[in-house]
């Protein structure tokens, strides 16, 4: 009866159930069939329950018989897997990167004779033979490697107790893990870099005290904070071995400048051992010593740089007691040869030897004005000892040799001259015996004073105007020019002949001066007031009636005769 109802023979694997249908079927309950399958296939049931493996990812409403159709005959294969259509993502091992490559075959992981579900899920399960670490790093290859490439690693070394930074990031693993040995790898720099130690062990094994992983040449040692000797300026450029010849942790270096720079001391020890009193680390030539604040002799003007310290300090800086007077250093520069005394600072300044600050106007009773001011040299007046000699303050004391008047005008040069210019005089001629008026006011001095012997100049008109007289009067009117002329103008004259002993009347008024004054005279005009003196040639009487023509004749008309007081023609 069972054979009649059976749809076909069971597969070879189920042949033991051939006579017991209840193992796979429940009467009148088709839905119970999947549960009966899982009762036998406990490993599949476990996958279902734990949601793992291929079957664990199948939707729960799908029954076993949907894929595994039984009663197909003894030779039937009810678990056939189409590898080309199979979705590996429905398993616990999703294929990624290189695992998806066509070169990777199913049999590479799924060994023949074993169920697909028995394929290893760990990298080591398949790649144990490829493990170059020989198991030293364990079996969890995924901690470092990825499916994309075996050589590409994603191991996060920072999660270990040795974080990789700087140059260690790019270093190959076997640089530190020699022979793929990872456990017990030393963490000290010296363990790996002993061969790179240029200090030959002199600086000890703790490389990290100075060096960092960023670069071997870059140091992190903070000398300023970790030692009592701050590195400033040029000391920062010096190599560590420049000072530390041995182990810096063991040796006790001196911190004085002299301990390193004795050979550089150009002072040969004369300035003492405390180099830092003057010099700084920025530059050996850069001096910080404040002479103004630290000594009683402030450096000013030329005494500042570039003046060298040794210019004044010839011997031991601390033992020698230098004098602070100018003369102590500059006696050889004294062009006065000591005649002006030792107190150079009375006149000179530090800015320039040629610059004089002595205020002659304020400090003496003789203010310097005009030409007396510089560039007139002090030695022009002060010929000998400045303090012993009592110089006279009058002009003549210095300028006697310049007196062109030869003493005629006295010794008070300042009466006429001033310090602005020797040639410009302010002499008031009106105070002399010859006050200047009219045209004389505009006349240059030299026209009357041919030489500087002014008193030799004559005061009469003829002495200066002789050439004018020769051109016109020719001395016929005498030498007293002022009798007719005045200083207003040579052509303006106002001689009144009526005020003389010979009043001009009649025809005499129409005469010219030279009609009577015909001969040159030396001084005053000497005229014969008798008519015959001029009219002897006109005397028709030939002297018979004497020389007094005026007794008969009048000046109005020669032909009019006076007889008894009456005029007759």
C-alpha angles and dihedrals in degrees: 000000000000090000090051093053096041114105091212147314120308121242118270091258092058096043092112088062093053094107098038111065093169089074089072105016133053116202113256093354116094093169090065092065096085090052091051089052091053091048088066100032096055095166089057090046089053090053090051093051095045094042091233135125125026094301092047090061094050116104111262096235092063111099126220094241090061088076104016108052111189131200090053094125139276095287096043119124107217094173099058113155121206100212093190095056097031112119105221089188087076089067134074090257113062113198114237138170111333092012087066092056113117088230089068106082126201090243088060087077104013105066118210113259094029129092118258090240089059092065110119117258096201126083091234090056089069104019103044090116089054094054105118089182090068090225094302091123095046128245100290097099091165089073088075111009131063132204092245093072134350090223093053110088131190099187110146103219089182089074089063124077089262113064115202114230137158116357091356089072091066096039118110117248094240090055087078102013098059114194090009090286110148106165115083094016107161117246098199116106092225091058091065102023103042090113089053094053104118089182089068090226094303092120095050130247098288099095091164089069088077111006130066133202092248092076136343091228093051113084129198100191108129102214092179095056102033099044138042092241116077116209110228132178111319092017088066090061095050118099116246090243088057088079105010107066094165138019105329090207094056105031120080107217121199114240098210119112091231092060090068104021105046090114090053094053104116088182090067090226095303092117093053131246099287099093090164089068088077111006131065134200093251092075135343088228093051108096121202099177107124103216091181096058101031100045138042091241113074114204112234136169114342090004087073123080133339084042108103122231089233090060087080104013103066099159138019109346094214101035100044115081104208120206113238097212118112092231091059091069103020105044090112089053092053104117088183090067090226095303091117094052130246099286099094091163089068088077110007132066133207092245094071135350088223093053111095122202099177107123103215092180095056102032099044138043091242114074114204112235135175114336091006089074122087137320077055104099122235089233090062087079104014102064099160137015109350095211102036100045115081104209119206113238099212119106095236093061090068102022103046089112089053094053105117090179090069091226095305093121095046128240100292097097090165089070087079109005133060137195095259095071134351091213095055110080130182097202114156104221091190088073091059129081088262110053113196117241137165114351091358090073090065095041119108116245094237092061089069101020105054090177135026088257089097095175090063089067113107119233100211119101096232093061091065101026102044093116091054089051092051090055094053118009099022088207091298090125095046131245100291098095091166089068088079109007132062136194095258093078135337092229093051109084131161109188112162108206091188089070090062127080089266114061114199113236137163115347090001089075091065094051126104120236093247091055087076102018100059103141129066116249130202101220127343124014110260110195130176102234092200114102090234088062088074103015103046090117089051093054105114089182091063091223098308093125095043131248099293099092091165091074090073107012130062129215091236096067129358092214094056111097126202114220119174089344094307127107120238132182 
